[in-house]
Amino acid sequence: MKRFEMVNSLADTAADSIGNPAVQDAALESHLMALREEYETLRRIGAKATELGELQLQMARTLVGLNRGEEAWPLGREALSAFLAAEEIESAADCCDVLFRAEQPQSLNALGQGIWLAVTYPIDPELAIELLSHVVDETPDTADGAAVAATTALFIADIRTEGVQHENLTFFASQLLGEVARRHSGIDSQEAFDLWRDRLELREPEKFLVRLRNVVDVLVQDDWWFDRNQMQAGLPEAICVDG
């Protein structure tokens, strides 16, 4: 997956082999310089907006790795617009993930929009689950939003994957949901877990997806960067987050 490619490889290699933050940052700075040079070259020759957007996304991700979220934000937003215009939804959702990680004033807004894209469209389930897991991290222990997000993650892992990926992602999402249950209500047995899921109506997609819509609305605060109705109307089959 793109978001796990060069930037994370550079960071992991530096951290694992040397354990020196300065060396890790130097590797990221070098990568950032190469990306900027490539971007300028493509811009001069009139490359497509999505080609430039891919480099902007990589630059934004690198800047986030350097804890320079303020610089990353405009690059990620411009890339997001390019991908939405070209209907490259997975890349658009990836932008939202980077914008969330940039930790800027509208980062929670970006997370909500990324979740809507990732759940509505049949994109990479790993990215969708990653976005939903951010809600778990950001939600207070006693709030129901984390349970809804983790349940949706398990639902996506189940319906969008098969084989080894299905085994791995359903295991991860199940563990995530179990941890949420412990945080939320001190659940420590299968019987209690089953009762907890019934109480919170976490077994039926038509119910927990409506609740996910409420979570998304809280995150976005009605400041949408795209027309959801128009986008969803073009899909023959979609998971409906809008009720």
RARAJO-V43626 format. One record per residue. RES is the residue in one small letter. PHI is phi in whole degrees, -180 to 180 (NA if undefined). OMEGA is omega as a letter, one per 40 degrees, with the letter a starting at -180 (NA if undefined). D_CENTER is the distance of its C-alpha to the mean C-alpha in whole Angstrom. Layout:
BEGIN
[[RES | PHI | OMEGA | D_CENTER] [RES | PHI | OMEGA | D_CENTER]]
END
This chain:
BEGIN
[[m | NA | a | 12] [k | -59 | a | 13] [r | -70 | i | 10] [f | -104 | a | 12] [e | -86 | a | 16] [m | -62 | a | 18] [v | -63 | a | 17] [n | -67 | i | 16] [s | -63 | i | 19] [l | -64 | a | 21] [a | -64 | a | 20] [d | -66 | a | 20] [t | -63 | a | 24] [a | -65 | a | 25] [a | -68 | a | 24] [d | -74 | a | 25] [s | -87 | a | 28] [i | -121 | a | 29] [g | 68 | a | 27] [n | -117 | a | 28] [p | -57 | a | 26] [a | -64 | i | 28] [v | -69 | i | 28] [q | -61 | i | 24] [d | -64 | i | 24] [a | -64 | i | 27] [a | -64 | i | 25] [l | -67 | i | 22] [e | -62 | i | 24] [s | -64 | i | 26] [h | -64 | i | 23] [l | -62 | i | 22] [m | -62 | i | 26] [a | -65 | i | 26] [l | -64 | i | 23] [r | -64 | i | 24] [e | -64 | i | 28] [e | -65 | i | 26] [y | -61 | a | 24] [e | -64 | i | 28] [t | -63 | a | 30] [l | -67 | i | 27] [r | -64 | a | 28] [r | -66 | a | 31] [i | -92 | i | 32] [g | 76 | i | 30] [a | -65 | i | 27] [k | -62 | a | 25] [a | -60 | a | 22] [t | -72 | i | 19] [e | -66 | i | 21] [l | -67 | i | 21] [g | -62 | i | 17] [e | -62 | i | 16] [l | -70 | i | 18] [q | -62 | i | 17] [l | -63 | i | 13] [q | -64 | i | 15] [m | -65 | i | 17] [a | -62 | i | 15] [r | -63 | i | 13] [t | -66 | i | 16] [l | -64 | i | 17] [v | -62 | i | 14] [g | -62 | i | 16] [l | -94 | a | 19] [n | 61 | i | 18] [r | -120 | a | 19] [g | -62 | a | 16] [e | -64 | i | 19] [e | -75 | a | 20] [a | -70 | a | 16] [w | -57 | a | 15] [p | -63 | i | 18] [l | -66 | i | 17] [g | -65 | a | 13] [r | -68 | i | 15] [e | -66 | i | 17] [a | -62 | i | 15] [l | -58 | i | 13] [s | -62 | i | 16] [a | -65 | a | 18] [f | -70 | i | 15] [l | -65 | a | 15] [a | -62 | a | 19] [a | -91 | a | 19] [e | 59 | i | 17] [e | -95 | a | 15] [i | -70 | a | 12] [e | -63 | i | 10] [s | -66 | i | 10] [a | -63 | i | 10] [a | -65 | i | 6] [d | -61 | i | 6] [c | -58 | i | 8] [c | -61 | i | 6] [d | -63 | i | 4] [v | -65 | i | 8] [l | -63 | i | 9] [f | -63 | a | 8] [r | -69 | i | 9] [a | -69 | i | 12] [e | 57 | i | 14] [q | -110 | a | 16] [p | -53 | a | 17] [q | -103 | a | 15] [s | -66 | i | 11] [l | -67 | i | 11] [n | -59 | i | 12] [a | -61 | i | 9] [l | -61 | i | 7] [g | -60 | a | 9] [q | -70 | i | 9] [g | -64 | i | 6] [i | -64 | i | 6] [w | -59 | i | 10] [l | -63 | a | 9] [a | -70 | i | 7] [v | -87 | a | 10] [t | -71 | a | 13] [y | -100 | a | 13] [p | -81 | a | 14] [i | -86 | i | 11] [d | -49 | a | 10] [p | -64 | i | 10] [e | -65 | i | 9] [l | -67 | i | 5] [a | -60 | a | 6] [i | -68 | i | 7] [e | -61 | i | 5] [l | -63 | i | 3] [l | -65 | a | 7] [s | -66 | i | 8] [h | -63 | i | 7] [v | -63 | i | 10] [v | -59 | a | 12] [d | -68 | a | 12] [e | -91 | a | 13] [t | -95 | i | 15] [p | -57 | a | 19] [d | -56 | a | 21] [t | -88 | a | 23] [a | -81 | a | 20] [d | -81 | a | 20] [g | -58 | i | 16] [a | -65 | i | 15] [a | -65 | i | 17] [v | -66 | a | 16] [a | -65 | a | 12] [a | -66 | i | 13] [t | -64 | i | 16] [t | -64 | i | 13] [a | -60 | i | 11] [l | -65 | i | 15] [f | -61 | a | 16] [i | -66 | i | 13] [a | -59 | a | 14] [d | -75 | a | 18] [i | -92 | a | 18] [r | -107 | a | 16] [t | -129 | i | 17] [e | -152 | i | 21] [g | 64 | a | 23] [v | -64 | i | 22] [q | -63 | i | 18] [h | -61 | i | 19] [e | -61 | a | 20] [n | -70 | a | 18] [l | -74 | i | 15] [t | -68 | i | 17] [f | -64 | i | 19] [f | -60 | a | 16] [a | -66 | i | 14] [s | -65 | i | 18] [q | -63 | i | 18] [l | -62 | i | 15] [l | -66 | i | 17] [g | -63 | i | 21] [e | -66 | i | 20] [v | -61 | i | 18] [a | -61 | i | 22] [r | -65 | i | 24] [r | -64 | a | 22] [h | -72 | a | 23] [s | -138 | i | 26] [g | 65 | a | 27] [i | -69 | a | 27] [d | -139 | i | 29] [s | -148 | a | 30] [q | -63 | i | 29] [e | -62 | i | 32] [a | -64 | i | 30] [f | -63 | i | 27] [d | -63 | i | 28] [l | -65 | i | 30] [w | -63 | i | 27] [r | -64 | i | 24] [d | -65 | a | 27] [r | -63 | a | 28] [l | -92 | i | 24] [e | 55 | a | 24] [l | -104 | a | 21] [r | -102 | a | 23] [e | -112 | a | 23] [p | -55 | a | 20] [e | -64 | i | 22] [k | -96 | a | 22] [f | -76 | i | 19] [l | -72 | i | 17] [v | -64 | i | 19] [r | -71 | i | 18] [l | -63 | i | 15] [r | -55 | i | 16] [n | -65 | i | 18] [v | -62 | i | 15] [v | -62 | i | 13] [d | -61 | i | 16] [v | -64 | a | 16] [l | -69 | a | 13] [v | -81 | i | 14] [q | 58 | i | 18] [d | 64 | i | 19] [d | -109 | a | 18] [w | -82 | a | 16] [w | -100 | i | 16] [f | -154 | a | 17] [d | -90 | a | 19] [r | -63 | a | 18] [n | -63 | i | 21] [q | -64 | a | 22] [m | -66 | a | 19] [q | -70 | a | 19] [a | -65 | a | 23] [g | -85 | a | 22] [l | -101 | i | 21] [p | -66 | i | 23] [e | -139 | i | 21] [a | -152 | i | 18] [i | -80 | a | 17] [c | -87 | i | 18] [v | -95 | a | 16] [d | -101 | i | 19] [g | 77 | NA | 21]]
END
